[in-house]
Amino acid sequence: MTGRFALTHSPQDVRHWFGYAEEPDFPPRYNIAPSQPVAVVHADFSARHFTLMRWGFIPAFIKDTASYPLMINIRSETVQEKPSFRNAFTRRRCLLPADGFYQWQNAGRTKQPFLLRRPDRGLLALAAIWETWSGMDGSEIDTVGILTTDANGTLAAISERSPVLIARKAAALWLDPLTKPEEAAELLRPPPEDLLELLRIAPHVNRAENDGPHVQDEVPSRSI
């Protein structure tokens, strides 16, 4: 499961990479956690857009959000089959800008966190779907969930699952509302073997309130 990620690049760098129309200003975030607002890039028929959404997908038909689990990850293998996600995958695909994400490995009574990022520290585009949930009182919440797939060789040492990462050259196809679901589904595969590096880090990331460069402090490597 991908339960935390980071976005520390400048707003200008993120906008240049993702090509959205807005010019938002936002601080670096080293420990983005479920239920928090996250940066989302989506597209209509004329342009790409930057929007803040709640990380935790809620299908439109859910009436009581208190009884619905926090759906931060969605399995790509079944996203087209399940009624909760099918329409969003067809019409509301999006990307979450990131420059790293975290995974944990069981280590006895504790869990050891790891940071996965590009060796060149470049940006990543996490594949996701979004939905607007409407309450009985007329309130609306834009919600988003990250799509996951089998881990690649780098990540498989500590986890069975990985977020789906969309290459920059494939972003237009993924975001285009006119892309057929079966075409978009071709992009739902594990990251390339050489895309990410795996770094053993200190446990600061375990607490959601910790947010700063120290969250990514490395610790001496051991046999994984």
VMD Tcl script that draws the C-alpha trace (Angstrom):
set ca {
  {0.00 0.00 0.00}
  {1.15 3.53 -0.78}
  {0.21 5.46 2.34}
  {2.47 8.51 2.14}
  {4.24 10.50 -0.55}
  {6.14 13.75 -1.05}
  {5.99 16.76 -3.35}
  {8.92 19.09 -2.70}
  {9.63 20.59 -6.14}
  {8.84 24.26 -6.70}
  {5.38 25.24 -8.02}
  {7.06 26.46 -11.19}
  {8.79 23.13 -11.83}
  {5.59 21.17 -11.21}
  {3.55 23.41 -13.52}
  {6.17 23.14 -16.26}
  {6.23 19.32 -16.05}
  {2.46 18.82 -15.91}
  {1.36 21.72 -18.10}
  {-1.78 22.89 -16.30}
  {-3.36 26.31 -16.81}
  {-3.44 27.55 -13.21}
  {-0.48 29.13 -11.37}
  {-0.88 27.85 -7.78}
  {1.64 28.53 -5.04}
  {2.23 25.76 -2.52}
  {4.92 24.81 0.00}
  {7.12 21.70 -0.17}
  {5.45 18.74 1.52}
  {7.59 15.81 2.65}
  {4.91 13.69 4.32}
  {1.55 13.83 2.54}
  {-0.90 11.58 4.38}
  {-4.37 10.10 3.71}
  {-7.41 12.39 4.12}
  {-5.23 15.48 3.53}
  {-5.67 17.80 0.52}
  {-3.43 16.71 -2.35}
  {-2.46 18.32 -5.65}
  {-4.34 16.72 -8.56}
  {-3.88 17.31 -12.29}
  {-6.87 16.49 -14.49}
  {-8.07 17.57 -17.91}
  {-11.20 18.65 -19.71}
  {-11.57 18.93 -23.48}
  {-9.53 22.12 -23.70}
  {-6.84 22.20 -21.01}
  {-5.21 20.58 -17.99}
  {-6.08 21.86 -14.53}
  {-4.61 21.89 -11.02}
  {-7.06 21.14 -8.20}
  {-6.81 20.25 -4.53}
  {-8.75 17.11 -3.59}
  {-9.09 14.96 -0.50}
  {-6.94 11.84 -0.62}
  {-9.46 9.08 -0.01}
  {-11.82 8.12 -2.85}
  {-15.58 8.14 -2.17}
  {-17.91 6.76 -4.87}
  {-20.75 9.12 -5.79}
  {-23.47 6.70 -4.64}
  {-22.23 6.40 -1.04}
  {-24.69 7.98 1.40}
  {-22.87 7.61 4.71}
  {-19.19 8.51 4.39}
  {-18.58 7.67 8.06}
  {-19.16 3.98 7.35}
  {-17.10 3.89 4.14}
  {-13.41 2.93 4.43}
  {-10.71 5.43 3.54}
  {-9.98 4.28 -0.02}
  {-6.52 5.73 -0.65}
  {-5.34 2.91 -2.97}
  {-7.35 1.21 -5.73}
  {-6.21 -1.98 -7.44}
  {-5.67 -1.36 -11.15}
  {-6.51 -5.00 -11.95}
  {-10.17 -4.50 -10.95}
  {-10.72 -0.76 -11.44}
  {-12.70 -1.32 -14.65}
  {-14.87 -4.05 -13.15}
  {-16.06 -2.66 -9.82}
  {-19.08 -0.31 -9.93}
  {-17.43 1.92 -7.30}
  {-14.64 2.87 -9.70}
  {-15.72 2.04 -13.27}
  {-17.21 5.40 -14.23}
  {-14.36 7.36 -12.67}
  {-11.81 5.32 -14.58}
  {-13.69 5.96 -17.81}
  {-14.22 9.71 -17.35}
  {-12.14 11.04 -14.46}
  {-8.56 9.84 -14.71}
  {-5.97 12.14 -13.15}
  {-2.37 12.43 -11.96}
  {-0.86 13.22 -8.58}
  {2.46 15.07 -8.85}
  {5.11 13.63 -6.54}
  {8.87 13.36 -6.24}
  {8.94 10.37 -3.91}
  {6.72 7.90 -2.09}
  {7.13 5.75 0.99}
  {6.69 2.06 1.67}
  {7.17 0.01 4.82}
  {8.76 -3.38 5.47}
  {7.85 -5.49 8.46}
  {10.78 -5.62 10.88}
  {9.65 -7.63 13.90}
  {7.42 -5.48 16.08}
  {8.05 -2.39 13.99}
  {7.87 -1.36 10.34}
  {10.93 0.04 8.59}
  {10.14 2.92 6.20}
  {11.76 3.32 2.80}
  {11.75 6.20 0.34}
  {11.41 5.49 -3.37}
  {12.41 8.23 -5.79}
  {14.09 8.79 -9.14}
  {17.90 8.74 -8.91}
  {17.92 12.12 -10.68}
  {15.37 13.49 -8.14}
  {12.91 14.16 -10.97}
  {9.14 14.35 -10.73}
  {6.77 11.39 -10.78}
  {3.16 11.20 -11.96}
  {1.01 8.85 -9.86}
  {-1.99 7.47 -11.76}
  {-5.29 8.10 -9.99}
  {-9.04 8.52 -10.43}
  {-11.28 11.15 -8.87}
  {-14.91 11.63 -7.98}
  {-17.09 14.43 -6.59}
  {-19.15 13.22 -3.65}
  {-22.34 15.18 -2.87}
  {-23.91 15.19 0.59}
  {-27.61 15.42 1.44}
  {-27.00 18.97 2.68}
  {-25.68 20.07 -0.70}
  {-22.01 19.92 0.28}
  {-19.50 18.54 -2.20}
  {-16.08 16.94 -1.75}
  {-13.66 16.18 -4.57}
  {-11.93 12.92 -3.66}
  {-9.11 10.94 -5.25}
  {-7.53 7.48 -5.00}
  {-4.15 6.22 -6.28}
  {-4.09 3.23 -8.62}
  {-1.70 0.41 -7.69}
  {-0.18 -2.54 -9.51}
  {2.41 -5.26 -8.92}
  {5.73 -4.04 -7.55}
  {8.73 -3.90 -9.86}
  {12.07 -5.49 -8.99}
  {13.29 -2.55 -6.89}
  {10.18 -2.34 -4.75}
  {9.42 -6.07 -4.63}
  {12.14 -6.49 -2.01}
  {9.88 -4.83 0.56}
  {6.33 -4.73 -0.89}
  {4.01 -6.58 -3.26}
  {2.35 -3.41 -4.59}
  {3.44 -0.19 -6.27}
  {1.64 2.95 -7.39}
  {1.10 3.10 -11.13}
  {3.51 5.69 -12.54}
  {2.62 7.42 -15.80}
  {5.53 8.49 -18.01}
  {5.54 12.12 -19.12}
  {5.12 11.13 -22.76}
  {1.99 9.12 -21.83}
  {0.36 11.79 -19.64}
  {-1.70 13.27 -22.48}
  {-3.16 9.87 -23.37}
  {-3.96 9.10 -19.73}
  {-5.64 12.45 -19.01}
  {-7.58 12.85 -22.27}
  {-11.32 12.35 -21.57}
  {-11.65 10.87 -25.07}
  {-9.13 8.09 -24.42}
  {-10.96 4.77 -24.36}
  {-10.76 2.83 -21.08}
  {-9.04 -0.10 -22.77}
  {-6.35 2.26 -24.11}
  {-5.82 3.82 -20.69}
  {-5.65 0.37 -19.13}
  {-2.56 -0.40 -21.24}
  {-0.66 2.09 -19.03}
  {-1.48 0.22 -15.81}
  {1.76 -1.69 -15.41}
  {4.68 -1.81 -12.95}
  {7.32 0.93 -13.16}
  {10.44 0.23 -15.25}
  {13.12 -1.64 -13.32}
  {15.62 1.25 -13.41}
  {13.22 4.12 -12.70}
  {13.42 4.20 -8.90}
  {15.99 3.93 -6.15}
  {15.20 2.50 -2.72}
  {16.47 4.36 0.36}
  {16.22 3.18 3.96}
  {15.09 6.15 6.08}
  {14.54 7.11 9.71}
  {11.07 6.61 11.24}
  {10.09 10.31 11.20}
  {7.66 9.64 8.34}
  {5.60 7.35 10.59}
  {4.01 10.39 12.24}
  {1.83 12.42 9.89}
  {2.55 15.65 11.76}
  {6.25 15.40 10.85}
  {6.81 17.38 7.66}
  {10.24 18.64 6.67}
  {13.46 17.50 5.01}
  {14.34 15.39 8.07}
  {11.51 13.01 7.10}
  {13.79 11.70 4.34}
  {16.92 11.30 6.47}
  {18.72 8.14 5.40}
  {19.92 5.51 7.87}
  {22.64 2.87 7.31}
  {21.54 0.18 4.90}
  {21.04 -3.41 5.97}
  {20.28 -6.53 4.04}
  {16.70 -6.18 2.82}
}
mol new
graphics top color blue
foreach p $ca { graphics top sphere $p radius 0.5 }
foreach p [lrange $ca 0 end-1] q [lrange $ca 1 end] { graphics top cylinder $p $q radius 0.2 }
display resetview
